Amino acid sequence: MSGLAILIPVALGMGALGLAVFFWAMKHEQFDDLDGAAQRILIDEEEE
């Protein structure tokens, strides 16, 4: 029973941390250009 007293707050804290990181990424526009990287890999650039 005492193990749950430690594990439940740790799990809730990790969930809150993950949610905070997700909102930070949304605020800093990390998910704006999802197709750009996929298309850039297909473009051939000739090295000169």
Order of alpha helices (4+ residues) and beta strands (2+ residues): alpha-alpha
